[in-house]
Amino acid sequence: MKNASVYRQLLNTLIAATALINAQAFGQDTELASWLSTERPIAAGQSYWLEELTSMEIRDAIASGTSTVIIATGGIEENGPYLSTGKHNLILQAACPAIAEALGNALCAPIVKFVPEGNIDPPSGAMKYPGSISLSAGTYEALLTDIANSLRQAGFSDIVMIGDSGGNQRGMANVADKLGQSWQGEATRIHFIREFYDPGWVETEQYTERELGVAQSADDGYHDDIWVTAMMMVTDPEQVRYQQRIEAGLATINGVAITPLADTIQLGQEMIQFRARYTAEAIRRALSTVN
């Protein structure tokens, strides 16, 4: 208990000193500097998601070494008759905290749920189907740029971008390149981790076949497979219409049964943990090689 008390006092001192330095550097007013150096009146909540933490909790996490924040991009698109349009976002709800946990010093920004999905008018790609929502490349990159600059302002030293869909990749690469150049010589760096998607998806499929003994034996012809289905079920089985499929005698995808429920959720969890380990290693490599 004594050591914990000493640690807490040292942390508070560091927080206060950092706040005062920032206030002087950026011309902040005294009231704000005082707030930034004020100790939390209650114990901290626990979450990997920024939106589930208070400003004070985020401030203290950064001060105690949480230096990395992950921007994850998903999408709203057509995914066949069983999967909800938020497929990628549901996968990221499970994957991003797992990656942050594997890193040990990271948090997750709110998922970017709107991404390029094709032309709106005339429609192309996913935009031919009801429910899909698309952003232009310019809007998408502007959104990512503002999010990244906001997180830089908050004090994170490494901002990481990952995307669960193919159409997300180019915009993230462009933003990382532009901000990386404009931030040269500054304390904050930005990294686009393509490996989460490519070859992360293929690596996950191969791991599932090789290590878990699960392989597809058919092609139902949908924008769907056992990998996305199982990972979505970790977050919410209703989003793959689990019960309705059982009642209709359609509780399979590409030759693989999605029953029993507990077994498929466990399969999805193992996939998520593999992707988290794989991505965390890619992030560590990026952080160690960027100057």
LUMDO-706623 format. One line per field, with one value per residue: residue in one letter; x, y, z of N, C-alpha, C in turn. Coordinates in steps of 0.001 Angstrom, whole numbers, padded with zeros to 6 digits. Atoms other than C-alpha are relative to their C-alpha. Layout:
<atoms>
marlum	c(A  ...)
nu	c(X  ...)
nv	c(Y  ...)
nw	c(Z  ...)
cau	c(X  ...)
cav	c(Y  ...)
caw	c(Z  ...)
cu	c(X  ...)
cv	c(Y  ...)
cw	c(Z  ...)
</atoms>
This chain:
<atoms>
marlum	c(M  K  N  A  S  V  Y  R  Q  L  L  N  T  L  I  A  A  T  A  L  I  N  A  Q  A  F  G  Q  D  T  E  L  A  S  W  L  S  T  E  R  P  I  A  A  G  Q  S  Y  W  L  E  E  L  T  S  M  E  I  R  D  A  I  A  S  G  T  S  T  V  I  I  A  T  G  G  I  E  E  N  G  P  Y  L  S  T  G  K  H  N  L  I  L  Q  A  A  C  P  A  I  A  E  A  L  G  N  A  L  C  A  P  I  V  K  F  V  P  E  G  N  I  D  P  P  S  G  A  M  K  Y  P  G  S  I  S  L  S  A  G  T  Y  E  A  L  L  T  D  I  A  N  S  L  R  Q  A  G  F  S  D  I  V  M  I  G  D  S  G  G  N  Q  R  G  M  A  N  V  A  D  K  L  G  Q  S  W  Q  G  E  A  T  R  I  H  F  I  R  E  F  Y  D  P  G  W  V  E  T  E  Q  Y  T  E  R  E  L  G  V  A  Q  S  A  D  D  G  Y  H  D  D  I  W  V  T  A  M  M  M  V  T  D  P  E  Q  V  R  Y  Q  Q  R  I  E  A  G  L  A  T  I  N  G  V  A  I  T  P  L  A  D  T  I  Q  L  G  Q  E  M  I  Q  F  R  A  R  Y  T  A  E  A  I  R  R  A  L  S  T  V  N)
nu	c(000822  -000880  -000595  001062  000227  -001147  000146  001087  -000473  -000916  000799  000693  -001006  -000293  001166  000045  -001106  000301  001078  -000524  -000884  000875  000706  -000939  -000387  001107  000720  001271  000322  -000302  001081  -000205  -001191  000400  000795  -000871  -000836  000852  000105  001351  000651  000420  -000855  000163  000708  -000880  000435  -000969  000637  -000055  001339  000495  -000856  000106  -001193  -001030  -000537  -000870  -001175  -000839  -000528  -001120  -001096  -000607  -000664  000855  -000484  000491  001451  000322  001169  000436  001039  000842  000826  001404  000100  000743  -000755  000793  001299  -000080  -000848  000395  -000866  -001129  -000917  -001378  -000003  000171  -001281  -000932  000362  -000730  -001421  -000816  -000436  -000942  -001294  -000476  -000453  -001249  -001056  -000255  -000111  000804  001448  000698  000911  001271  -000103  000457  000964  000343  -001197  000367  000633  000349  000679  001386  000912  000679  -000583  -000926  -000432  001011  001074  001114  000865  000605  -000633  -001414  -000276  -001329  -000641  -000969  -001380  -000388  000658  -000614  -001343  000141  000451  -001138  -000974  000474  -000073  -001408  -000468  000604  -000711  -001321  000199  000235  -001274  -000505  -001233  000099  001361  -000008  001233  000243  001288  000459  000560  -000953  000177  -000474  -001455  -000703  000190  -000836  -001386  -000195  -000004  -001226  -001122  000063  -000232  -001370  -000890  000232  -000359  -001415  -000707  000874  000065  001005  -000196  001197  -000364  001045  -000377  000709  -000027  001241  000878  -000756  000637  000623  001179  -000447  -000711  001012  000636  -000943  -000128  001222  -000054  -001180  -000089  001297  000652  001263  -000189  001235  000069  000948  000126  001417  000173  000325  -001094  000106  -000741  -000030  -000895  000713  001156  -000430  -000520  001153  000749  -000656  000649  001456  000526  001206  -000374  -000110  001325  -000266  001211  000838  -000602  000301  001417  000182  -000875  -001074  -001056  -001327  -000514  -001052  -000241  -000409  001107  -000243  000495  000720  -000324  -001206  -001171  -000313  -000544  -001376  -000778  -000204  -000928  -001355  -000374  -000264  -001268  -001074  -000142  -000538  -001441  -000626  000001  -000849  -001384  -000213  -000057  -001299  -001033  000128  -000442  -001442  -000754  000246  -000866)
nv	c(-001204  -001171  -000195  -000494  -001398  -000754  -000027  -000903  -001365  -000313  -000161  -001287  -001041  000008  -000546  -001440  -000645  000069  -000950  -001364  -000185  -000144  -001273  -001055  000160  -000273  -001197  000339  -000821  000580  000903  001264  000620  000534  001210  001049  000493  000432  001445  000550  000160  001387  000962  -000003  001070  000853  000269  -000321  -000938  -001403  -000537  000532  -000547  -001437  -000752  000182  001358  000012  -000787  000778  001137  -000504  -000352  001210  000799  000436  -000942  000357  000055  000679  -000418  001157  -000356  001145  -000250  000405  000533  001248  001193  001199  000059  000322  -000903  -001404  -000872  -000475  001132  -000380  -000706  001006  000691  -000922  -000135  001048  000037  -001131  000171  001106  -000527  -000916  000825  000651  -001014  -000337  -001443  -000609  -000151  -000007  -001094  000523  000581  -000804  000931  -000401  000076  000139  001272  -000093  -001235  -000079  -000264  001302  000882  001068  000779  000276  -000993  000530  000751  -000816  -000036  -000384  -001431  -000251  -001317  -000255  000128  -001255  -000098  001036  -000425  -001172  000509  000631  -001044  -000733  000902  000155  -001255  -000099  000915  -000614  -001078  000598  000355  001321  -000114  000840  000184  001160  000184  001319  000065  001375  000169  -000365  -001358  -000952  -000002  -001078  -001262  -000003  -000148  -001398  -000864  000266  -000585  -001463  -000457  000354  -001045  -001281  000135  000353  -000710  -000227  001105  000974  000682  000691  001252  000801  001408  000745  001428  000450  000472  000726  001310  000464  000842  001295  000679  000505  001147  001117  000430  000718  001312  000752  000212  000260  001083  -000447  -000417  -000025  001057  -000411  -001449  -000316  -001109  -001240  -000823  000590  001244  000433  -000847  -001213  000387  000363  -001177  -000838  000625  -000363  -001237  000128  001042  -000447  -000706  000981  000616  001370  000749  000104  000984  001316  000275  000209  001080  -000612  -000375  000309  -000925  000611  001370  000076  -000260  -001052  000539  -000720  -001413  -000203  000444  -000969  -001183  000332  -000055  -001415  -000567  000442  -000783  -001377  -000018  000151  -001277  -000986  000265  -000268  -001446  -000626  000154  -000937  -001343  -000128  -000185  -001359  -000966  000111  -000355  -001373  -000964)
nw	c(000000  -000069  001320  000882  -000337  000513  001466  000342  -000205  001093  001201  -000097  000215  001428  000689  -000257  000700  001434  000275  -000071  001152  001171  -000100  000385  001403  000911  -000399  -000617  -001153  -001301  -000393  000683  -000580  -001305  000234  000497  -001089  -001106  -000162  000118  -001304  -000142  000684  001453  000685  000798  001357  001045  000919  -000423  -000232  -001261  -001049  -000229  000415  -001022  000116  001172  -000387  -000897  000751  000807  -000912  -000575  001018  001097  001013  001327  000191  001252  000775  000778  000969  000337  001169  000046  001350  000228  -000378  000186  -000671  -001417  -000782  -000022  000814  -000809  -000174  -000332  -001279  -001045  -000146  -000651  -001415  -000712  000344  -000446  -001398  -000091  000450  -001044  -001126  000398  -000009  -001401  -000241  001068  -000092  001288  000327  000517  001339  001134  000590  001364  000837  001410  000370  001415  000404  -000467  001109  000046  -001012  000369  -001158  -001024  000049  000785  -000908  -001067  -001312  000048  -000143  000543  -000026  001058  -000471  -000646  -001308  -000849  -000397  -000873  -001297  -000658  -000330  -001186  -001148  -000362  -000596  -001336  -000895  -000186  -000971  -001317  -000596  000382  000780  001190  000479  000883  000763  000569  000673  000169  001340  001042  000470  -001021  -000127  000707  -000702  -001204  000443  000419  -001187  -000761  000735  -000089  -001373  -000375  000511  -000675  -001417  -000147  -001053  -001144  -000954  000395  001273  000475  000660  000626  -000146  001043  -000307  -000632  001081  001008  000189  -001229  000238  000516  -001085  -000934  000641  -000009  -001404  -000365  000637  -000426  -001440  -000622  000725  000588  001389  000780  001005  001040  000186  000099  000929  -000709  -000538  -001327  -000175  -001400  -000786  -000418  -000814  -001359  -000703  -000337  -001087  -001268  -000430  -000107  000900  000684  001225  001089  -000001  -000452  -000326  001188  000898  -000569  000245  001440  000450  000795  -000942  000528  001006  000820  -000417  -001405  -000928  -000995  -001268  -001064  -000172  -000808  000757  001053  -000672  -000373  001235  000306  -000972  000343  001174  -000448  -000728  000986  000721  -000934  -000142  001293  000224  -001013  000444  001113  -000587  -000680  001030  000547  -001000  -000226  001194  000437  -000701)
cau	c(000000  002849  004512  001190  000741  004238  003639  000368  002038  004773  002182  000216  003381  004166  000623  000751  004167  003118  -000036  001831  004444  001711  -000116  002973  003835  000395  -000694  -003451  -005291  -004695  -008083  -007369  -003895  -005424  -007936  -005226  -003291  -006270  -006349  -009345  -011904  -012785  -011052  -010554  -012940  -011515  -011909  -009793  -012249  -011644  -015383  -015898  -013268  -013379  -010968  -009151  -008809  -007356  -005027  -003749  -003381  -001186  000867  001460  002677  -000324  001330  -000456  -004007  -005621  -007957  -009912  -012016  -014953  -017890  -021600  -022176  -024117  -023049  -025544  -028821  -027517  -024978  -025870  -024453  -022162  -020077  -016673  -017574  -018690  -015428  -013471  -015449  -013795  -010466  -009370  -009451  -007662  -004903  -004660  -004377  -001665  000314  -000055  000146  -002685  -006290  -008890  -010465  -014155  -014546  -014802  -017981  -018365  -015836  -015696  -018059  -018373  -019922  -023266  -024820  -024645  -024120  -021239  -019863  -021754  -023832  -025981  -027543  -029945  -028401  -024839  -023376  -020402  -018009  -016063  -012310  -011878  -014418  -012922  -009375  -010507  -012289  -009232  -007013  -009167  -009381  -005609  -004920  -007332  -005501  -002166  -003495  -004487  -000868  -000554  002889  001936  -001285  -002020  -004570  -006027  -008888  -011033  -012101  -010217  -011714  -010386  -006704  -005703  -007216  -005455  -002161  -002601  -003393  -000481  001881  000684  000578  003869  005525  003871  004652  008333  010477  007494  006670  003737  004075  001408  001448  -000772  -000682  -001737  -000911  -004137  -006016  -003361  -002068  -003895  -007125  -005372  -003112  -006188  -007854  -004728  -004330  -007956  -007456  -003982  -004280  -008002  -008977  -011785  -011955  -014738  -015907  -018373  -019197  -022714  -022119  -022591  -020405  -019881  -017719  -017032  -014268  -016356  -019376  -017496  -015702  -018975  -020554  -017964  -019627  -023264  -024696  -027922  -026015  -025524  -029214  -028167  -031576  -033440  -031003  -031480  -035249  -034914  -032421  -029720  -027206  -024172  -021930  -019813  -020171  -019304  -021901  -022277  -023764  -023429  -023395  -020681  -018336  -018630  -018106  -015004  -013795  -014314  -012452  -009469  -009478  -009636  -006746  -004652  -005368  -004566  -001195  -000394  -001331  000399  003651  003229  002596  005690  007790  006415  007046  010615  011562  010027  012417)
cav	c(000000  002373  001783  002343  005633  006790  005825  007736  010850  010663  010230  013226  015306  014266  015068  018496  019304  018161  020254  023384  022890  022391  025450  027607  026122  026574  029721  027966  029836  029224  027629  024976  024354  023879  021373  019443  019106  018176  014651  012481  012484  008807  005635  005272  003291  000508  000398  000323  002673  006433  007117  005066  006972  010405  013150  012783  009033  009546  012253  009929  006983  009051  010332  006782  005459  004774  006360  004678  005109  003037  004458  001525  001909  -000392  000288  -000086  -002380  -005310  -008674  -011224  -012428  -013229  -010601  -007067  -004171  -003236  -006410  -004734  -002527  -005533  -007332  -004249  -004008  -007283  -006842  -003356  -003940  -007251  -005451  -002741  -005410  -007224  -003978  -003129  000648  001504  002692  002584  005656  005314  003136  005074  003443  005363  004709  004635  001909  002985  005823  007041  008353  006522  003719  001287  -001420  -001840  001258  -000784  -002418  -000942  000132  000746  004148  005613  008524  010143  009653  013336  013247  010030  011399  014697  012791  010681  013762  015612  012558  012067  015743  015609  012632  014340  017330  015010  013965  010495  009907  007160  007114  003840  003298  -000096  -000989  -004125  -003595  -003322  000020  001630  001055  003701  006604  005600  005256  008727  010342  008628  009788  013417  013756  011908  014538  017498  016117  015455  016380  016492  014249  012495  009916  008285  004751  002964  -000760  -002430  -005838  -005925  -006367  -007596  -010189  -010308  -011709  -014471  -015268  -015642  -017959  -020107  -020186  -021323  -024144  -025156  -024790  -024974  -027529  -025424  -025089  -024177  -026933  -024961  -021469  -020225  -017239  -014559  -011703  -013818  -016648  -018555  -016147  -012981  -014818  -016260  -012990  -011052  -013544  -012636  -009220  -010182  -013458  -011642  -009708  -012940  -013881  -016971  -018007  -017247  -019402  -022308  -022045  -021960  -024852  -022518  -022483  -023025  -020879  -022264  -025785  -024959  -025200  -022188  -024368  -024906  -021229  -021487  -023355  -020788  -017888  -019664  -020109  -016393  -015508  -017590  -015859  -012447  -013314  -014469  -011262  -009224  -010905  -010654  -006971  -006069  -007474  -005415  -002298  -002933  -003260  000005  001849  000565  001479  004944  007775)
caw	c(000000  000866  -002522  -004292  -002449  -003376  -007002  -007059  -005637  -008258  -011013  -009762  -009713  -013277  -014418  -012787  -014234  -017710  -017527  -016525  -019244  -021840  -020576  -020959  -024362  -025869  -024069  -022142  -019428  -015747  -015220  -017833  -016451  -013015  -014376  -016172  -012918  -010728  -009331  -010187  -007345  -007965  -009117  -012857  -015022  -017148  -020935  -024070  -025826  -025637  -025778  -022609  -020603  -019007  -020045  -016738  -017214  -020685  -019370  -016659  -019025  -021342  -018416  -017179  -020542  -022769  -025778  -028697  -030002  -032757  -035399  -036843  -040004  -040809  -043111  -043828  -046794  -048264  -046821  -048101  -046548  -043067  -041990  -040931  -042939  -040042  -040456  -040380  -037429  -035391  -036085  -035027  -031780  -030799  -032592  -031550  -027755  -028298  -030228  -027561  -024879  -026832  -027170  -023484  -023954  -026342  -026520  -029306  -030850  -031796  -034892  -038154  -039439  -042698  -045482  -049297  -050584  -054220  -056205  -054896  -058122  -060422  -057895  -058063  -055786  -052526  -053302  -055680  -052614  -050019  -046736  -047887  -046993  -048835  -048405  -051192  -050998  -050129  -047301  -045911  -045907  -044383  -041618  -040843  -040901  -038369  -036102  -036206  -035502  -032561  -031077  -031646  -029722  -026878  -026391  -027943  -029403  -031880  -033906  -035684  -038461  -039393  -041747  -042018  -045635  -048913  -049899  -046717  -047354  -049909  -047968  -044766  -046620  -048149  -044801  -043057  -045800  -045738  -041954  -041574  -043729  -042011  -038531  -039217  -036234  -033880  -030927  -032597  -035372  -037537  -038922  -041425  -040604  -043827  -042366  -040336  -043620  -046028  -045387  -042033  -043459  -045409  -042457  -040237  -042732  -042999  -039213  -038845  -041318  -040125  -036355  -035640  -038263  -039765  -043545  -045956  -048311  -050459  -051741  -051067  -053333  -050673  -049429  -046332  -044963  -041751  -040716  -040749  -039330  -036350  -035566  -035737  -033340  -030699  -030549  -031213  -032628  -033519  -036193  -038166  -037577  -035632  -034274  -037492  -039454  -037074  -037466  -041268  -041393  -042777  -039930  -042161  -044339  -047174  -045833  -042206  -039431  -037128  -034381  -031482  -030531  -027860  -030195  -032984  -030578  -029265  -032848  -033449  -030269  -031334  -034716  -033020  -030712  -033665  -035595  -032486  -031991  -035696  -035858  -032600  -033988  -037160  -035067  -032955  -036094  -037462  -034213  -034028  -037609  -038045  -037209)
cu	c(000859  000597  -001028  -000263  001119  -000094  -001056  000426  000934  -000755  -000714  000950  000338  -001135  -000044  001084  -000249  -001057  000509  000909  -000822  -000708  000901  000316  -001094  -000838  -001347  -000246  000234  -001056  000165  001211  -000310  -000798  000886  000868  -000813  -000097  -001458  -000622  -000460  000984  -000321  -000858  000969  -000624  001149  -000547  000032  -001375  -000623  000827  -000267  001279  001137  000635  000936  001290  000961  000596  001199  001200  000708  000506  -000860  000222  -000589  -001523  -000275  -001268  -000364  -001152  -000756  -000788  -001433  -000274  -000826  000878  -000843  -001259  000044  000694  -000486  001009  001211  001051  001393  000082  -000133  001284  000995  -000335  000702  001501  000809  000405  001000  001397  000596  000528  001325  001173  000379  000091  -000851  -001473  -000577  -000854  -001337  000165  -000533  -000913  -000371  001270  -000426  -000555  -000386  -000637  -001459  -000974  000807  000695  000949  000384  -001146  -001184  -001160  -001046  -000566  000790  001458  000129  001441  000458  000856  001404  000441  -000598  000633  001375  -000052  -000433  001155  001037  -000411  000049  001444  000555  -000578  000755  001427  -000085  -000169  001287  000502  001236  -000015  -001465  000037  -001341  -000065  -001378  -000392  -000531  000976  -000094  000508  001492  000684  -000123  000840  001474  000293  000095  001269  001207  000018  000295  001401  000996  -000177  000381  001479  000674  -000843  -000113  -000960  000303  -001297  000414  -001239  000464  -000843  -000158  -001266  -000945  000735  001465  -000769  -001206  000417  000719  -000979  -000703  000916  000208  -001205  -000004  001116  -000043  -001321  -000806  -001333  000282  -001334  000054  -000942  000035  -001474  -000284  -000370  001271  000134  000908  000068  000865  -000724  -001173  000414  000525  -001118  -000741  000643  -000657  -001495  -000526  -001250  000337  000348  -001304  000080  -001293  -000895  000527  -000228  -001437  -000274  000831  001146  001182  001374  000425  001169  000404  000406  -001190  000370  -000608  001014  000532  001328  001260  000390  000526  001443  000919  000303  000988  001441  000506  000383  001339  001183  000232  000611  001502  000739  000131  000894  001474  000314  000110  001339  001114  -000047  000513  001507  000825  -000207  000860  -000815)
cv	c(001258  000282  000552  001477  000883  000125  001005  001458  000424  000233  001340  001163  000125  000625  001515  000734  000032  001022  001431  000312  000209  001350  001150  -000067  000444  001209  -000280  000864  -000764  -000996  -001368  -000731  -000624  -001287  -001155  -000601  -000495  -001516  -000443  -000168  -001430  -000905  -000011  -001166  -000766  -000266  000293  001048  001420  000521  -000505  000464  001486  000684  -000173  -001388  -000119  000766  -000836  -001213  000424  000304  -001225  -000966  -000558  000973  -000207  000002  -000546  000590  -001173  000402  -001254  000224  -000462  -000449  -001278  -001198  -001268  -000015  -000170  001059  001442  000851  000520  -001052  000412  000702  -000968  -000781  000875  000222  -001050  000109  001132  -000109  -001137  000435  000914  -000782  -000675  000975  000398  001477  000789  000100  000011  001249  -000602  -000503  000984  -000903  000313  000136  -000042  -001396  -000031  001338  -000041  000167  000347  -000995  -001033  -000749  -000293  000939  -000404  -000656  000899  -000092  000382  001518  000248  001428  000146  -000129  001261  000161  -000961  000446  001222  -000425  -000627  001028  000755  -000874  -000130  001259  000206  -000867  000474  001104  -000536  -000450  -001394  000164  -000857  -000238  -001054  -000091  -001419  000007  -001428  -000276  000525  001438  001060  000290  001215  001328  000089  000174  001442  000933  -000197  000638  001522  000505  -000348  001043  001305  -000048  -000323  000871  000267  -001268  -001097  -000570  -000703  -001193  -000650  -001451  -000824  -001477  -000503  -000597  -000920  -000085  -000525  -000899  -001394  -000790  -000594  -001222  -001225  -000539  -000838  -001400  -000865  -000382  -000394  -001068  000371  000526  -000054  -001076  000345  001511  000312  001185  001315  000758  -000335  -001234  -000340  000920  001264  -000349  -000278  001210  000968  -000552  000241  001246  -000192  -001038  000429  000654  -000945  -000786  -001479  -000796  -000184  -001054  -001427  -000394  -000301  -001162  000492  000433  -000504  001140  -000684  -001387  -000183  000355  001123  -000384  -001032  001430  000197  -000369  001016  001300  -000248  000022  001442  000658  -000401  000715  001425  000071  -000173  001313  001066  -000188  000371  001504  000718  -000109  000957  001431  000221  000210  001413  001035  -000026  000464  001424  000949  001132)
cw	c(000000  -001367  -000983  000241  -000539  -001514  -000423  000162  -001119  -001306  000000  -000250  -001479  -000797  000156  -000762  -001507  -000381  -000016  -001178  -001261  -000002  -000441  -001493  -000952  000411  000625  001223  001297  000442  -000647  000565  001350  -000162  -000423  001102  001195  000045  -000158  001379  000260  -000726  -001498  -000469  -000882  -001368  -000952  -000968  000555  000392  001297  001191  000178  -000481  001000  -000084  -001195  000286  000828  -000696  -000846  000880  000551  -001067  -001106  -001155  -001389  -000024  -001393  -000613  -000901  -000915  -000439  -001268  000193  -001423  -000045  000313  -000093  000859  001504  000849  -000088  -000762  000769  000276  000479  001356  001164  000235  000748  001467  000843  -000222  000598  001473  000162  -000451  001068  001197  -000322  000016  001423  000308  -000987  000377  -001410  -000135  -000439  -001434  -001043  -000832  -001439  -000818  -001463  -000303  -001472  -000310  000451  -001163  -001250  000933  -000588  001272  000946  -000083  -000910  000900  001098  001301  000009  000101  -000424  000250  -001245  000584  000739  001381  000994  000498  000907  001400  000765  000435  001256  001250  000471  000649  001398  001001  000243  001041  001415  000676  -000305  -000877  -001252  -000337  -001095  -000717  -000556  -000664  -000291  -001389  -001051  -000447  000959  -000101  -000627  000737  001262  -000355  -000396  001198  000811  -000677  000161  001414  000467  -000457  000762  001473  000209  001056  001232  000849  -000420  -001377  -000393  -000850  -000605  000017  -000976  000368  000689  -001035  -000973  000413  001221  -000191  -000461  001081  001006  -000565  000051  001408  000414  -000597  000593  001472  000643  -000735  -000611  -001403  -000731  -001089  -001149  -000116  -000229  -000915  000638  000382  001489  000036  001480  000863  000467  000913  001436  000769  000355  001208  001363  000578  000205  -000990  -000755  -001334  -001149  -000112  000389  000216  -001220  -000974  000500  -000333  -001469  -000537  -000856  000871  -000438  -000905  -000703  000492  001442  000884  000966  001350  000514  000185  000720  -000771  -001070  000598  000421  -001209  -000372  000938  -000300  -001242  000392  000713  -000947  -000736  000896  000163  -001277  -000234  000997  -000386  -001139  000518  000690  -001014  -000562  000975  000192  -001200  -000471  000813  000620)
</atoms>
